[in-house]
Structure formats: C-alpha cells, structure tokens
Amino acid sequence: MYESPKEKALRLDELTTVEQPFMEQLKEIGWEVYSLNEANQVNDPSNSFRKSLKEFILKDKLIESLEKINPFLAGQTDQLEQVIRKITVDLPSDLVQANEQVLELFINNTKVS
C-alpha cells in the first residue's frame, strides 16, 4: 500500500513515536541496541540472548551488568542469584506494578547477604 510523504509524516504509532526515538536516545548514551528485522531472527531465542522465548529476564546480561556496576559482586554467584530472585519472584501480575517494584529494587539498594 502506497503512503504519501504527508501520510507517513502524520503516522502516530508506538513504533515511530515511542520505540524508535527511545532506542535512539539509548544509543546516544552508549547503550548497545539490537534490532531483529526478519521473522527468522525474531523467532530464534538465541538472537535475543535467551534460551527460550518465554524468558523475560536476560539472566546472563543482567549478571554481566550487575558485576559491571557492582565490581564487588564479580564471581559472587550466591549473591547474584539472590538479587535475580528478588527481581523475578513474587512480582505483581500487573505489568506497571511489576516494573515499579523492580525499579524500586534497583534504585534503593537491594540488599543481599
């Protein structure tokens, strides 16, 4: 279907008005942004650092990041597992509440033994 330049400019959808600008902002501050464009890329969990498409936490990436910002945790498997449990277990079923809870744990110094 043909879209005139005017129609394209007026398109208000989540991808062009929220997701793409946000990804650009993340790139500007140094994040690595991965894009899966083809159906076979999207359906292969290994392309998104997962073992299964049902995983919602990228555990290996999370551990890598936690160790990077908390060098004292490097190699502390038990403590890292405790942190991961705190941000993945007993989350509210409401997505907004779950995001708020996880953000609160990240911001206010999650403590583990």
Biopython code that builds the backbone (N, CA, C, O; Angstrom):
import numpy as np
from Bio.PDB.StructureBuilder import StructureBuilder

atoms = [
    (1, "MET", "N", (0.831, -1.172, 0.000)),
    (1, "MET", "CA", (0.000, 0.000, 0.000)),
    (1, "MET", "C", (0.878, 1.239, 0.000)),
    (1, "MET", "O", (1.803, 1.355, 0.804)),
    (2, "TYR", "N", (0.587, 2.155, -0.895)),
    (2, "TYR", "CA", (1.367, 3.389, -1.021)),
    (2, "TYR", "C", (0.980, 4.398, 0.053)),
    (2, "TYR", "O", (-0.202, 4.626, 0.311)),
    (3, "GLU", "N", (1.990, 4.998, 0.672)),
    (3, "GLU", "CA", (1.763, 6.066, 1.636)),
    (3, "GLU", "C", (2.440, 7.319, 1.116)),
    (3, "GLU", "O", (3.635, 7.312, 0.818)),
    (4, "SER", "N", (1.688, 8.377, 1.010)),
    (4, "SER", "CA", (2.282, 9.633, 0.581)),
    (4, "SER", "C", (3.191, 10.143, 1.689)),
    (4, "SER", "O", (3.017, 9.755, 2.844)),
    (5, "PRO", "N", (4.156, 11.003, 1.374)),
    (5, "PRO", "CA", (5.026, 11.557, 2.416)),
    (5, "PRO", "C", (4.225, 12.230, 3.539)),
    (5, "PRO", "O", (4.603, 12.154, 4.708)),
    (6, "LYS", "N", (3.112, 12.892, 3.175)),
    (6, "LYS", "CA", (2.282, 13.551, 4.187)),
    (6, "LYS", "C", (1.650, 12.518, 5.121)),
    (6, "LYS", "O", (1.626, 12.713, 6.336)),
    (7, "GLU", "N", (1.138, 11.420, 4.558)),
    (7, "GLU", "CA", (0.535, 10.363, 5.375)),
    (7, "GLU", "C", (1.583, 9.734, 6.295)),
    (7, "GLU", "O", (1.314, 9.447, 7.461)),
    (8, "LYS", "N", (2.793, 9.523, 5.741)),
    (8, "LYS", "CA", (3.856, 8.918, 6.513)),
    (8, "LYS", "C", (4.256, 9.827, 7.683)),
    (8, "LYS", "O", (4.509, 9.353, 8.790)),
    (9, "ALA", "N", (4.309, 11.136, 7.421)),
    (9, "ALA", "CA", (4.679, 12.097, 8.461)),
    (9, "ALA", "C", (3.621, 12.176, 9.549)),
    (9, "ALA", "O", (3.945, 12.481, 10.697)),
    (10, "LEU", "N", (2.372, 11.911, 9.216)),
    (10, "LEU", "CA", (1.291, 12.015, 10.186)),
    (10, "LEU", "C", (1.030, 10.723, 10.958)),
    (10, "LEU", "O", (0.174, 10.686, 11.842)),
    (11, "ARG", "N", (1.762, 9.672, 10.626)),
    (11, "ARG", "CA", (1.534, 8.384, 11.264)),
    (11, "ARG", "C", (1.903, 8.456, 12.747)),
    (11, "ARG", "O", (3.038, 8.776, 13.100)),
    (12, "LEU", "N", (0.955, 8.162, 13.587)),
    (12, "LEU", "CA", (1.183, 8.151, 15.028)),
    (12, "LEU", "C", (0.999, 6.730, 15.543)),
    (12, "LEU", "O", (-0.111, 6.310, 15.869)),
    (13, "ASP", "N", (2.078, 6.018, 15.608)),
    (13, "ASP", "CA", (2.021, 4.667, 16.150)),
    (13, "ASP", "C", (3.147, 4.505, 17.164)),
    (13, "ASP", "O", (4.079, 5.307, 17.200)),
    (14, "GLU", "N", (3.058, 3.487, 17.968)),
    (14, "GLU", "CA", (4.020, 3.293, 19.040)),
    (14, "GLU", "C", (5.444, 3.122, 18.522)),
    (14, "GLU", "O", (6.389, 3.629, 19.126)),
    (15, "LEU", "N", (5.602, 2.411, 17.410)),
    (15, "LEU", "CA", (6.935, 2.171, 16.877)),
    (15, "LEU", "C", (7.643, 3.482, 16.516)),
    (15, "LEU", "O", (8.773, 3.721, 16.940)),
    (16, "THR", "N", (6.962, 4.330, 15.727)),
    (16, "THR", "CA", (7.635, 5.539, 15.243)),
    (16, "THR", "C", (7.627, 6.695, 16.238)),
    (16, "THR", "O", (8.500, 7.561, 16.180)),
    (17, "THR", "N", (6.658, 6.723, 17.147)),
    (17, "THR", "CA", (6.598, 7.853, 18.069)),
    (17, "THR", "C", (7.199, 7.562, 19.443)),
    (17, "THR", "O", (7.518, 8.490, 20.186)),
    (18, "VAL", "N", (7.356, 6.282, 19.789)),
    (18, "VAL", "CA", (7.885, 5.944, 21.106)),
    (18, "VAL", "C", (9.140, 5.073, 20.998)),
    (18, "VAL", "O", (10.214, 5.461, 21.457)),
    (19, "GLU", "N", (8.993, 3.892, 20.386)),
    (19, "GLU", "CA", (10.077, 2.915, 20.426)),
    (19, "GLU", "C", (11.334, 3.385, 19.691)),
    (19, "GLU", "O", (12.427, 3.348, 20.258)),
    (20, "GLN", "N", (11.196, 3.822, 18.449)),
    (20, "GLN", "CA", (12.382, 4.231, 17.695)),
    (20, "GLN", "C", (13.101, 5.433, 18.322)),
    (20, "GLN", "O", (14.325, 5.402, 18.447)),
    (21, "PRO", "N", (12.374, 6.499, 18.723)),
    (21, "PRO", "CA", (13.080, 7.606, 19.381)),
    (21, "PRO", "C", (13.767, 7.180, 20.681)),
    (21, "PRO", "O", (14.862, 7.648, 20.993)),
    (22, "PHE", "N", (13.115, 6.289, 21.437)),
    (22, "PHE", "CA", (13.718, 5.815, 22.681)),
    (22, "PHE", "C", (14.996, 5.028, 22.391)),
    (22, "PHE", "O", (15.999, 5.208, 23.081)),
    (23, "MET", "N", (14.972, 4.167, 21.389)),
    (23, "MET", "CA", (16.166, 3.397, 21.030)),
    (23, "MET", "C", (17.305, 4.332, 20.610)),
    (23, "MET", "O", (18.466, 4.074, 20.925)),
    (24, "GLU", "N", (16.977, 5.407, 19.906)),
    (24, "GLU", "CA", (17.989, 6.387, 19.503)),
    (24, "GLU", "C", (18.595, 7.066, 20.727)),
    (24, "GLU", "O", (19.806, 7.282, 20.783)),
    (25, "GLN", "N", (17.766, 7.399, 21.698)),
    (25, "GLN", "CA", (18.276, 8.013, 22.927)),
    (25, "GLN", "C", (19.214, 7.060, 23.661)),
    (25, "GLN", "O", (20.255, 7.475, 24.170)),
    (26, "LEU", "N", (18.843, 5.786, 23.713)),
    (26, "LEU", "CA", (19.697, 4.800, 24.378)),
    (26, "LEU", "C", (21.042, 4.686, 23.669)),
    (26, "LEU", "O", (22.082, 4.602, 24.324)),
    (27, "LYS", "N", (21.033, 4.681, 22.330)),
    (27, "LYS", "CA", (22.286, 4.628, 21.575)),
    (27, "LYS", "C", (23.165, 5.832, 21.901)),
    (27, "LYS", "O", (24.377, 5.695, 22.064)),
    (28, "GLU", "N", (22.549, 7.015, 21.995)),
    (28, "GLU", "CA", (23.290, 8.251, 22.258)),
    (28, "GLU", "C", (23.991, 8.231, 23.613)),
    (28, "GLU", "O", (25.023, 8.880, 23.783)),
    (29, "ILE", "N", (23.449, 7.500, 24.570)),
    (29, "ILE", "CA", (24.095, 7.444, 25.888)),
    (29, "ILE", "C", (24.958, 6.190, 26.056)),
    (29, "ILE", "O", (25.378, 5.862, 27.165)),
    (30, "GLY", "N", (25.216, 5.499, 24.950)),
    (30, "GLY", "CA", (26.171, 4.394, 24.972)),
    (30, "GLY", "C", (25.621, 2.995, 25.082)),
    (30, "GLY", "O", (26.389, 2.043, 25.219)),
    (31, "TRP", "N", (24.301, 2.841, 25.026)),
    (31, "TRP", "CA", (23.728, 1.501, 25.086)),
    (31, "TRP", "C", (23.938, 0.784, 23.764)),
    (31, "TRP", "O", (23.998, 1.411, 22.706)),
    (32, "GLU", "N", (24.049, -0.545, 23.835)),
    (32, "GLU", "CA", (24.043, -1.369, 22.632)),
    (32, "GLU", "C", (22.590, -1.733, 22.354)),
    (32, "GLU", "O", (21.921, -2.333, 23.195)),
    (33, "VAL", "N", (22.109, -1.368, 21.174)),
    (33, "VAL", "CA", (20.723, -1.637, 20.814)),
    (33, "VAL", "C", (20.720, -2.661, 19.691)),
    (33, "VAL", "O", (21.360, -2.467, 18.658)),
    (34, "TYR", "N", (20.000, -3.740, 19.899)),
    (34, "TYR", "CA", (19.915, -4.805, 18.907)),
    (34, "TYR", "C", (18.556, -4.756, 18.228)),
    (34, "TYR", "O", (17.534, -4.517, 18.872)),
    (35, "SER", "N", (18.556, -4.983, 16.936)),
    (35, "SER", "CA", (17.303, -4.944, 16.191)),
    (35, "SER", "C", (17.145, -6.246, 15.417)),
    (35, "SER", "O", (18.056, -6.676, 14.708)),
    (36, "LEU", "N", (15.993, -6.861, 15.560)),
    (36, "LEU", "CA", (15.681, -8.083, 14.834)),
    (36, "LEU", "C", (14.652, -7.733, 13.765)),
    (36, "LEU", "O", (13.522, -7.360, 14.082)),
    (37, "ASN", "N", (15.040, -7.853, 12.511)),
    (37, "ASN", "CA", (14.173, -7.403, 11.435)),
    (37, "ASN", "C", (13.454, -8.515, 10.692)),
    (37, "ASN", "O", (12.352, -8.309, 10.182)),
    (38, "GLU", "N", (14.051, -9.663, 10.628)),
    (38, "GLU", "CA", (13.451, -10.745, 9.838)),
    (38, "GLU", "C", (12.742, -11.734, 10.761)),
    (38, "GLU", "O", (13.130, -11.912, 11.916)),
    (39, "ALA", "N", (11.708, -12.368, 10.240)),
    (39, "ALA", "CA", (10.907, -13.298, 11.045)),
    (39, "ALA", "C", (11.771, -14.387, 11.662)),
    (39, "ALA", "O", (11.562, -14.750, 12.819)),
    (40, "ASN", "N", (12.734, -14.914, 10.921)),
    (40, "ASN", "CA", (13.563, -15.986, 11.468)),
    (40, "ASN", "C", (14.465, -15.473, 12.590)),
    (40, "ASN", "O", (14.837, -16.246, 13.473)),
    (41, "GLN", "N", (14.825, -14.192, 12.573)),
    (41, "GLN", "CA", (15.611, -13.630, 13.665)),
    (41, "GLN", "C", (14.756, -13.499, 14.920)),
    (41, "GLN", "O", (15.211, -13.817, 16.019)),
    (42, "VAL", "N", (13.535, -13.036, 14.761)),
    (42, "VAL", "CA", (12.634, -12.820, 15.882)),
    (42, "VAL", "C", (12.271, -14.147, 16.551)),
    (42, "VAL", "O", (12.144, -14.205, 17.774)),
    (43, "ASN", "N", (12.108, -15.189, 15.782)),
    (43, "ASN", "CA", (11.666, -16.484, 16.312)),
    (43, "ASN", "C", (12.795, -17.332, 16.883)),
    (43, "ASN", "O", (12.536, -18.388, 17.460)),
    (44, "ASP", "N", (14.034, -16.893, 16.735)),
    (44, "ASP", "CA", (15.175, -17.637, 17.269)),
    (44, "ASP", "C", (15.583, -16.994, 18.599)),
    (44, "ASP", "O", (16.114, -15.884, 18.601)),
    (45, "PRO", "N", (15.348, -17.665, 19.719)),
    (45, "PRO", "CA", (15.627, -17.047, 21.020)),
    (45, "PRO", "C", (17.090, -16.645, 21.207)),
    (45, "PRO", "O", (17.374, -15.690, 21.930)),
    (46, "SER", "N", (18.016, -17.349, 20.575)),
    (46, "SER", "CA", (19.431, -17.017, 20.759)),
    (46, "SER", "C", (19.772, -15.632, 20.203)),
    (46, "SER", "O", (20.772, -15.039, 20.607)),
    (47, "ASN", "N", (18.955, -15.111, 19.284)),
    (47, "ASN", "CA", (19.201, -13.774, 18.752)),
    (47, "ASN", "C", (18.861, -12.684, 19.752)),
    (47, "ASN", "O", (19.227, -11.526, 19.549)),
    (48, "SER", "N", (18.170, -13.030, 20.824)),
    (48, "SER", "CA", (17.827, -12.052, 21.851)),
    (48, "SER", "C", (18.412, -12.466, 23.206)),
    (48, "SER", "O", (17.879, -12.111, 24.258)),
    (49, "PHE", "N", (19.514, -13.220, 23.163)),
    (49, "PHE", "CA", (20.241, -13.642, 24.358)),
    (49, "PHE", "C", (19.409, -14.512, 25.293)),
    (49, "PHE", "O", (19.620, -14.507, 26.506)),
    (50, "ARG", "N", (18.469, -15.254, 24.727)),
    (50, "ARG", "CA", (17.614, -16.128, 25.529)),
    (50, "ARG", "C", (17.832, -17.591, 25.145)),
    (50, "ARG", "O", (18.315, -17.900, 24.055)),
    (51, "LYS", "N", (17.468, -18.470, 26.054)),
    (51, "LYS", "CA", (17.438, -19.891, 25.743)),
    (51, "LYS", "C", (16.057, -20.276, 25.239)),
    (51, "LYS", "O", (15.899, -21.250, 24.502)),
    (52, "SER", "N", (15.047, -19.491, 25.650)),
    (52, "SER", "CA", (13.663, -19.716, 25.266)),
    (52, "SER", "C", (12.975, -18.361, 25.117)),
    (52, "SER", "O", (13.327, -17.406, 25.808)),
    (53, "LEU", "N", (11.998, -18.275, 24.220)),
    (53, "LEU", "CA", (11.272, -17.025, 24.035)),
    (53, "LEU", "C", (10.370, -16.701, 25.221)),
    (53, "LEU", "O", (9.829, -15.598, 25.307)),
    (54, "LYS", "N", (10.205, -17.655, 26.136)),
    (54, "LYS", "CA", (9.398, -17.415, 27.331)),
    (54, "LYS", "C", (10.174, -16.661, 28.410)),
    (54, "LYS", "O", (9.576, -16.128, 29.345)),
    (55, "GLU", "N", (11.485, -16.613, 28.286)),
    (55, "GLU", "CA", (12.293, -15.890, 29.269)),
    (55, "GLU", "C", (12.066, -14.393, 29.130)),
    (55, "GLU", "O", (12.114, -13.850, 28.027)),
    (56, "PHE", "N", (11.817, -13.727, 30.256)),
    (56, "PHE", "CA", (11.643, -12.279, 30.188)),
    (56, "PHE", "C", (12.821, -11.546, 30.822)),
    (56, "PHE", "O", (12.947, -10.331, 30.669)),
    (57, "ILE", "N", (13.670, -12.262, 31.520)),
    (57, "ILE", "CA", (14.897, -11.690, 32.076)),
    (57, "ILE", "C", (16.070, -12.272, 31.293)),
    (57, "ILE", "O", (16.174, -13.487, 31.125)),
    (58, "LEU", "N", (16.934, -11.410, 30.827)),
    (58, "LEU", "CA", (18.148, -11.849, 30.142)),
    (58, "LEU", "C", (19.205, -12.074, 31.223)),
    (58, "LEU", "O", (20.031, -11.202, 31.493)),
    (59, "LYS", "N", (19.164, -13.248, 31.831)),
    (59, "LYS", "CA", (19.942, -13.531, 33.039)),
    (59, "LYS", "C", (21.436, -13.281, 32.845)),
    (59, "LYS", "O", (22.062, -12.629, 33.680)),
    (60, "ASP", "N", (22.010, -13.782, 31.770)),
    (60, "ASP", "CA", (23.451, -13.599, 31.562)),
    (60, "ASP", "C", (23.806, -12.122, 31.410)),
    (60, "ASP", "O", (24.819, -11.667, 31.942)),
    (61, "LYS", "N", (22.969, -11.371, 30.681)),
    (61, "LYS", "CA", (23.199, -9.934, 30.505)),
    (61, "LYS", "C", (23.005, -9.201, 31.831)),
    (61, "LYS", "O", (23.744, -8.266, 32.137)),
    (62, "LEU", "N", (22.022, -9.619, 32.611)),
    (62, "LEU", "CA", (21.776, -8.995, 33.906)),
    (62, "LEU", "C", (22.975, -9.216, 34.828)),
    (62, "LEU", "O", (23.435, -8.277, 35.478)),
    (63, "ILE", "N", (23.477, -10.432, 34.888)),
    (63, "ILE", "CA", (24.641, -10.728, 35.730)),
    (63, "ILE", "C", (25.834, -9.901, 35.272)),
    (63, "ILE", "O", (26.538, -9.312, 36.093)),
    (64, "GLU", "N", (26.060, -9.858, 33.974)),
    (64, "GLU", "CA", (27.168, -9.069, 33.419)),
    (64, "GLU", "C", (27.041, -7.596, 33.841)),
    (64, "GLU", "O", (28.025, -6.975, 34.240)),
    (65, "SER", "N", (25.849, -7.057, 33.751)),
    (65, "SER", "CA", (25.626, -5.654, 34.112)),
    (65, "SER", "C", (25.759, -5.425, 35.611)),
    (65, "SER", "O", (26.348, -4.431, 36.037)),
    (66, "LEU", "N", (25.215, -6.337, 36.416)),
    (66, "LEU", "CA", (25.335, -6.201, 37.865)),
    (66, "LEU", "C", (26.800, -6.220, 38.301)),
    (66, "LEU", "O", (27.204, -5.455, 39.176)),
    (67, "GLU", "N", (27.584, -7.091, 37.689)),
    (67, "GLU", "CA", (29.011, -7.161, 38.024)),
    (67, "GLU", "C", (29.756, -5.908, 37.549)),
    (67, "GLU", "O", (30.717, -5.469, 38.182)),
    (68, "LYS", "N", (29.308, -5.348, 36.444)),
    (68, "LYS", "CA", (29.963, -4.146, 35.908)),
    (68, "LYS", "C", (29.728, -2.944, 36.825)),
    (68, "LYS", "O", (30.658, -2.184, 37.093)),
    (69, "ILE", "N", (28.496, -2.765, 37.309)),
    (69, "ILE", "CA", (28.211, -1.600, 38.143)),
    (69, "ILE", "C", (28.460, -1.864, 39.628)),
    (69, "ILE", "O", (28.474, -0.935, 40.436)),
    (70, "ASN", "N", (28.655, -3.125, 39.979)),
    (70, "ASN", "CA", (28.961, -3.521, 41.369)),
    (70, "ASN", "C", (30.145, -4.481, 41.336)),
    (70, "ASN", "O", (29.960, -5.684, 41.523)),
    (71, "PRO", "N", (31.361, -3.977, 41.101)),
    (71, "PRO", "CA", (32.515, -4.879, 40.926)),
    (71, "PRO", "C", (32.724, -5.858, 42.075)),
    (71, "PRO", "O", (33.277, -6.939, 41.873)),
    (72, "PHE", "N", (32.292, -5.494, 43.270)),
    (72, "PHE", "CA", (32.444, -6.383, 44.424)),
    (72, "PHE", "C", (31.589, -7.645, 44.293)),
    (72, "PHE", "O", (31.800, -8.610, 45.027)),
    (73, "LEU", "N", (30.618, -7.649, 43.358)),
    (73, "LEU", "CA", (29.781, -8.832, 43.138)),
    (73, "LEU", "C", (30.396, -9.816, 42.137)),
    (73, "LEU", "O", (29.909, -10.937, 41.990)),
    (74, "ALA", "N", (31.449, -9.405, 41.458)),
    (74, "ALA", "CA", (32.056, -10.262, 40.431)),
    (74, "ALA", "C", (32.388, -11.632, 41.014)),
    (74, "ALA", "O", (33.130, -11.747, 41.989)),
    (75, "GLY", "N", (31.829, -12.652, 40.403)),
    (75, "GLY", "CA", (32.088, -14.027, 40.824)),
    (75, "GLY", "C", (31.326, -14.465, 42.060)),
    (75, "GLY", "O", (31.482, -15.603, 42.502)),
    (76, "GLN", "N", (30.508, -13.595, 42.627)),
    (76, "GLN", "CA", (29.735, -13.931, 43.831)),
    (76, "GLN", "C", (28.397, -14.542, 43.414)),
    (76, "GLN", "O", (27.352, -13.899, 43.510)),
    (77, "THR", "N", (28.444, -15.778, 42.956)),
    (77, "THR", "CA", (27.275, -16.443, 42.384)),
    (77, "THR", "C", (26.074, -16.441, 43.319)),
    (77, "THR", "O", (24.958, -16.151, 42.888)),
    (78, "ASP", "N", (26.287, -16.761, 44.596)),
    (78, "ASP", "CA", (25.166, -16.815, 45.543)),
    (78, "ASP", "C", (24.480, -15.462, 45.670)),
    (78, "ASP", "O", (23.252, -15.386, 45.650)),
    (79, "GLN", "N", (25.259, -14.399, 45.800)),
    (79, "GLN", "CA", (24.679, -13.067, 45.940)),
    (79, "GLN", "C", (23.962, -12.638, 44.658)),
    (79, "GLN", "O", (22.880, -12.053, 44.716)),
    (80, "LEU", "N", (24.563, -12.927, 43.506)),
    (80, "LEU", "CA", (23.926, -12.579, 42.230)),
    (80, "LEU", "C", (22.601, -13.319, 42.075)),
    (80, "LEU", "O", (21.621, -12.740, 41.606)),
    (81, "GLU", "N", (22.562, -14.581, 42.460)),
    (81, "GLU", "CA", (21.322, -15.358, 42.385)),
    (81, "GLU", "C", (20.258, -14.769, 43.312)),
    (81, "GLU", "O", (19.075, -14.758, 42.972)),
    (82, "GLN", "N", (20.673, -14.284, 44.476)),
    (82, "GLN", "CA", (19.719, -13.659, 45.402)),
    (82, "GLN", "C", (19.111, -12.399, 44.785)),
    (82, "GLN", "O", (17.906, -12.166, 44.883)),
    (83, "VAL", "N", (19.959, -11.594, 44.152)),
    (83, "VAL", "CA", (19.466, -10.368, 43.500)),
    (83, "VAL", "C", (18.479, -10.737, 42.400)),
    (83, "VAL", "O", (17.410, -10.135, 42.298)),
    (84, "ILE", "N", (18.826, -11.707, 41.591)),
    (84, "ILE", "CA", (17.949, -12.114, 40.491)),
    (84, "ILE", "C", (16.622, -12.643, 41.027)),
    (84, "ILE", "O", (15.568, -12.340, 40.467)),
    (85, "ARG", "N", (16.659, -13.423, 42.095)),
    (85, "ARG", "CA", (15.415, -13.908, 42.706)),
    (85, "ARG", "C", (14.548, -12.747, 43.192)),
    (85, "ARG", "O", (13.331, -12.756, 43.010)),
    (86, "LYS", "N", (15.177, -11.753, 43.807)),
    (86, "LYS", "CA", (14.412, -10.614, 44.324)),
    (86, "LYS", "C", (13.687, -9.864, 43.205)),
    (86, "LYS", "O", (12.598, -9.332, 43.421)),
    (87, "ILE", "N", (14.286, -9.819, 42.011)),
    (87, "ILE", "CA", (13.645, -9.051, 40.937)),
    (87, "ILE", "C", (12.828, -9.918, 39.980)),
    (87, "ILE", "O", (12.286, -9.417, 38.996)),
    (88, "THR", "N", (12.742, -11.210, 40.266)),
    (88, "THR", "CA", (11.956, -12.063, 39.376)),
    (88, "THR", "C", (10.864, -12.864, 40.075)),
    (88, "THR", "O", (9.947, -13.347, 39.412)),
    (89, "VAL", "N", (10.936, -13.016, 41.386)),
    (89, "VAL", "CA", (9.976, -13.835, 42.121)),
    (89, "VAL", "C", (8.970, -12.927, 42.825)),
    (89, "VAL", "O", (9.312, -11.845, 43.300)),
    (90, "ASP", "N", (7.746, -13.384, 42.879)),
    (90, "ASP", "CA", (6.671, -12.665, 43.573)),
    (90, "ASP", "C", (6.416, -11.268, 43.015)),
    (90, "ASP", "O", (6.144, -10.335, 43.770)),
    (91, "LEU", "N", (6.504, -11.126, 41.715)),
    (91, "LEU", "CA", (6.169, -9.852, 41.095)),
    (91, "LEU", "C", (4.663, -9.771, 40.910)),
    (91, "LEU", "O", (4.011, -10.787, 40.668)),
    (92, "PRO", "N", (4.103, -8.568, 41.021)),
    (92, "PRO", "CA", (2.669, -8.414, 40.754)),
    (92, "PRO", "C", (2.348, -8.808, 39.309)),
    (92, "PRO", "O", (3.194, -8.680, 38.424)),
    (93, "SER", "N", (1.139, -9.282, 39.080)),
    (93, "SER", "CA", (0.762, -9.665, 37.715)),
    (93, "SER", "C", (0.543, -8.440, 36.831)),
    (93, "SER", "O", (0.638, -8.538, 35.608)),
    (94, "ASP", "N", (0.254, -7.291, 37.435)),
    (94, "ASP", "CA", (0.091, -6.059, 36.681)),
    (94, "ASP", "C", (1.476, -5.575, 36.229)),
    (94, "ASP", "O", (2.364, -5.369, 37.056)),
    (95, "LEU", "N", (1.651, -5.398, 34.926)),
    (95, "LEU", "CA", (2.957, -5.060, 34.366)),
    (95, "LEU", "C", (3.500, -3.745, 34.915)),
    (95, "LEU", "O", (4.689, -3.653, 35.219)),
    (96, "VAL", "N", (2.656, -2.732, 35.046)),
    (96, "VAL", "CA", (3.107, -1.438, 35.557)),
    (96, "VAL", "C", (3.606, -1.592, 36.995)),
    (96, "VAL", "O", (4.665, -1.071, 37.346)),
    (97, "GLN", "N", (2.853, -2.300, 37.815)),
    (97, "GLN", "CA", (3.260, -2.505, 39.209)),
    (97, "GLN", "C", (4.553, -3.322, 39.289)),
    (97, "GLN", "O", (5.418, -3.040, 40.118)),
    (98, "ALA", "N", (4.679, -4.320, 38.437)),
    (98, "ALA", "CA", (5.897, -5.132, 38.421)),
    (98, "ALA", "C", (7.106, -4.274, 38.045)),
    (98, "ALA", "O", (8.163, -4.376, 38.668)),
    (99, "ASN", "N", (6.946, -3.431, 37.025)),
    (99, "ASN", "CA", (8.039, -2.543, 36.624)),
    (99, "ASN", "C", (8.410, -1.581, 37.744)),
    (99, "ASN", "O", (9.590, -1.332, 37.988)),
    (100, "GLU", "N", (7.402, -1.039, 38.426)),
    (100, "GLU", "CA", (7.660, -0.120, 39.537)),
    (100, "GLU", "C", (8.413, -0.825, 40.655)),
    (100, "GLU", "O", (9.338, -0.258, 41.236)),
    (101, "GLN", "N", (8.020, -2.061, 40.959)),
    (101, "GLN", "CA", (8.668, -2.814, 42.026)),
    (101, "GLN", "C", (10.129, -3.094, 41.689)),
    (101, "GLN", "O", (11.003, -2.930, 42.540)),
    (102, "VAL", "N", (10.399, -3.515, 40.456)),
    (102, "VAL", "CA", (11.776, -3.808, 40.054)),
    (102, "VAL", "C", (12.610, -2.527, 40.054)),
    (102, "VAL", "O", (13.753, -2.535, 40.512)),
    (103, "LEU", "N", (12.053, -1.432, 39.547)),
    (103, "LEU", "CA", (12.769, -0.158, 39.557)),
    (103, "LEU", "C", (13.109, 0.249, 40.982)),
    (103, "LEU", "O", (14.218, 0.710, 41.251)),
    (104, "GLU", "N", (12.168, 0.082, 41.886)),
    (104, "GLU", "CA", (12.400, 0.405, 43.303)),
    (104, "GLU", "C", (13.562, -0.421, 43.853)),
    (104, "GLU", "O", (14.395, 0.104, 44.591)),
    (105, "LEU", "N", (13.624, -1.699, 43.503)),
    (105, "LEU", "CA", (14.725, -2.546, 43.969)),
    (105, "LEU", "C", (16.059, -2.078, 43.407)),
    (105, "LEU", "O", (17.069, -2.115, 44.109)),
    (106, "PHE", "N", (16.079, -1.639, 42.154)),
    (106, "PHE", "CA", (17.321, -1.161, 41.540)),
    (106, "PHE", "C", (17.762, 0.168, 42.145)),
    (106, "PHE", "O", (18.949, 0.371, 42.400)),
    (107, "ILE", "N", (16.824, 1.061, 42.373)),
    (107, "ILE", "CA", (17.168, 2.407, 42.837)),
    (107, "ILE", "C", (17.552, 2.433, 44.309)),
    (107, "ILE", "O", (18.488, 3.133, 44.694)),
    (108, "ASN", "N", (16.844, 1.683, 45.125)),
    (108, "ASN", "CA", (17.044, 1.777, 46.568)),
    (108, "ASN", "C", (17.900, 0.667, 47.155)),
    (108, "ASN", "O", (17.582, 0.115, 48.209)),
    (109, "ASN", "N", (18.968, 0.350, 46.479)),
    (109, "ASN", "CA", (19.985, -0.554, 47.019)),
    (109, "ASN", "C", (19.436, -1.873, 47.539)),
    (109, "ASN", "O", (19.277, -2.054, 48.746)),
    (110, "THR", "N", (19.152, -2.776, 46.645)),
    (110, "THR", "CA", (18.723, -4.109, 47.038)),
    (110, "THR", "C", (19.818, -4.745, 47.867)),
    (110, "THR", "O", (20.985, -4.745, 47.475)),
    (111, "LYS", "N", (19.446, -5.281, 49.001)),
    (111, "LYS", "CA", (20.430, -5.878, 49.902)),
    (111, "LYS", "C", (20.318, -7.388, 49.863)),
    (111, "LYS", "O", (19.227, -7.957, 49.877)),
    (112, "VAL", "N", (21.491, -8.025, 49.813)),
    (112, "VAL", "CA", (21.564, -9.476, 49.870)),
    (112, "VAL", "C", (22.635, -9.848, 50.871)),
    (112, "VAL", "O", (23.527, -9.049, 51.159)),
    (113, "SER", "N", (22.553, -11.070, 51.409)),
    (113, "SER", "CA", (23.543, -11.487, 52.411)),
    (113, "SER", "C", (24.760, -12.071, 51.733)),
    (113, "SER", "O", (25.706, -12.479, 52.407)),
]
sb = StructureBuilder()
sb.init_structure("model")
sb.init_model(0)
sb.init_chain("A")
sb.init_seg("    ")
for serial, (resi, resn, name, xyz) in enumerate(atoms, 1):
    if name == "N":
        sb.init_residue(resn, " ", resi, " ")
    sb.init_atom(name, np.array(xyz, "f"), 0.0, 1.0, " ", f" {name:<3s}", serial, name[0])
structure = sb.get_structure()
